[in-house]
Amino acid sequence: MTQCAYLVVLLLCLGLMCPLVTGIFMDKLASKKLCADDNCVYTISLVRAEEDYNAPDCRFINIKKGQLIYVYSKLVKEKDSGEFWAGSVYGEQYEDHMGTVGYFPSSLVSEQHVYQEANKTVPTTVRNLQKP
């Protein structure tokens, strides 16, 4: 009887760990993005959050009303999708250190300052890394 109980516990543990091993599938937000450079590392603009936003998953960032966000890329809107931008915020505790980078809805922010035009179209499927 105890061997049967151990087997059931083992099977339950393997079943619970399976999602951790295989990962979680997330829908793609867009196939292209607009950037100021080929690697999307230069700041496009500075925006201010007009509303709070709670991130639905790890690709997004939480923002609070009034918070400043540096924008690095703007996803090209596709059919049946919202328009999202990628940026980073300064945290409340570490105002002089760069915060988390992620996506947020562009409809919740207002541009305060444009540093440069986002005129480079870059695919989101290929990671553009500079070679040494």
C-alpha positions as CSV (number, residue, x, y, z in Angstrom):
1,M,0.0,0.0,0.0
2,T,2.8,2.5,0.8
3,Q,4.5,1.8,-2.6
4,C,1.2,2.8,-4.3
5,A,1.0,6.0,-2.3
6,Y,4.6,6.9,-3.2
7,L,3.8,6.2,-6.8
8,V,0.7,8.5,-6.7
9,V,2.8,11.3,-5.0
10,L,5.6,10.9,-7.6
11,L,3.1,11.1,-10.5
12,L,1.5,14.2,-9.0
13,C,4.8,15.9,-8.6
14,L,5.8,15.1,-12.2
15,G,2.5,16.4,-13.4
16,L,2.9,19.6,-11.4
17,M,6.4,20.1,-12.7
18,C,5.6,19.5,-16.3
19,P,4.4,23.2,-17.0
20,L,7.7,24.4,-15.5
21,V,9.7,22.2,-17.8
22,T,7.8,22.9,-21.0
23,G,7.1,26.6,-20.4
24,I,4.0,28.6,-20.9
25,F,3.0,29.7,-24.4
26,M,2.3,33.4,-24.8
27,D,0.7,35.0,-27.9
28,K,3.1,37.1,-30.0
29,L,2.3,40.8,-29.6
30,A,3.7,41.9,-33.1
31,S,6.0,40.7,-35.8
32,K,7.7,44.1,-36.3
33,K,8.8,47.1,-34.1
34,L,9.9,50.6,-34.8
35,C,13.2,51.7,-33.2
36,A,15.7,54.6,-33.5
37,D,18.5,52.1,-34.3
38,D,19.0,48.6,-35.6
39,N,19.4,47.2,-32.1
40,C,16.6,49.2,-30.3
41,V,18.9,50.4,-27.6
42,Y,18.6,54.2,-28.1
43,T,15.8,56.1,-26.4
44,I,13.1,57.3,-28.7
45,S,11.1,59.4,-26.2
46,L,10.2,60.1,-22.7
47,V,6.5,59.6,-21.8
48,R,4.4,60.1,-18.7
49,A,1.8,57.6,-17.5
50,E,-1.7,59.0,-17.5
51,E,-3.2,56.0,-15.7
52,D,-2.1,53.0,-13.6
53,Y,-1.4,49.8,-15.4
54,N,-1.0,46.3,-13.9
55,A,1.1,44.0,-16.1
56,P,-0.8,40.9,-17.1
57,D,2.3,38.8,-17.6
58,C,6.1,38.9,-17.5
59,R,6.5,40.7,-20.8
60,F,4.8,43.9,-19.5
61,I,5.7,46.4,-16.8
62,N,3.6,47.9,-14.1
63,I,3.2,51.6,-14.4
64,K,1.7,54.2,-12.0
65,K,0.0,57.4,-12.9
66,G,2.6,60.2,-13.2
67,Q,5.5,57.9,-13.6
68,L,8.1,58.7,-16.3
69,I,9.0,56.0,-18.9
70,Y,11.8,55.9,-21.4
71,V,10.6,54.4,-24.7
72,Y,13.0,52.2,-26.7
73,S,10.7,50.6,-29.3
74,K,7.1,50.8,-30.6
75,L,5.4,47.6,-31.8
76,V,3.8,47.9,-35.2
77,K,0.1,47.4,-34.6
78,E,-1.4,44.3,-36.2
79,K,-4.9,43.2,-36.8
80,D,-6.9,42.7,-33.6
81,S,-4.1,43.8,-31.3
82,G,-3.5,46.8,-29.1
83,E,-0.6,49.2,-29.6
84,F,2.3,48.5,-27.2
85,W,5.6,50.3,-26.6
86,A,8.6,48.9,-24.9
87,G,10.3,51.0,-22.2
88,S,11.8,51.3,-18.8
89,V,10.7,53.1,-15.7
90,Y,12.6,54.5,-12.7
91,G,11.6,52.8,-9.5
92,E,10.4,54.8,-6.6
93,Q,13.2,53.5,-4.3
94,Y,16.0,53.8,-6.8
95,E,15.3,56.9,-8.8
96,D,18.8,57.1,-10.2
97,H,18.9,53.4,-11.3
98,M,17.2,52.1,-14.4
99,G,14.2,50.0,-13.7
100,T,12.5,47.1,-15.3
101,V,12.1,47.0,-19.1
102,G,8.8,45.7,-20.7
103,Y,5.8,46.5,-22.7
104,F,2.9,48.9,-21.8
105,P,-0.2,50.2,-23.8
106,S,0.7,53.4,-25.6
107,S,-2.9,54.6,-25.0
108,L,-2.1,55.1,-21.3
109,V,0.8,57.5,-21.8
110,S,1.5,61.0,-23.2
111,E,4.8,61.9,-24.9
112,Q,6.7,64.5,-23.0
113,H,9.8,64.7,-25.1
114,V,10.9,63.1,-28.4
115,Y,14.7,62.4,-28.5
116,Q,14.8,60.9,-32.0
117,E,12.5,59.4,-34.6
118,A,11.6,55.7,-34.6
119,N,12.2,55.1,-38.3
120,K,14.0,51.7,-38.3
121,T,11.7,48.7,-38.8
122,V,13.0,45.6,-37.0
123,P,11.5,42.1,-36.9
124,T,10.6,41.0,-33.4
125,T,11.5,37.4,-34.1
126,V,15.2,38.0,-34.6
127,R,17.3,39.2,-31.7
128,N,19.6,41.9,-33.0
129,L,22.9,41.7,-31.1
130,Q,26.0,43.6,-32.0
131,K,29.0,41.4,-32.8
132,P,32.2,42.3,-31.0
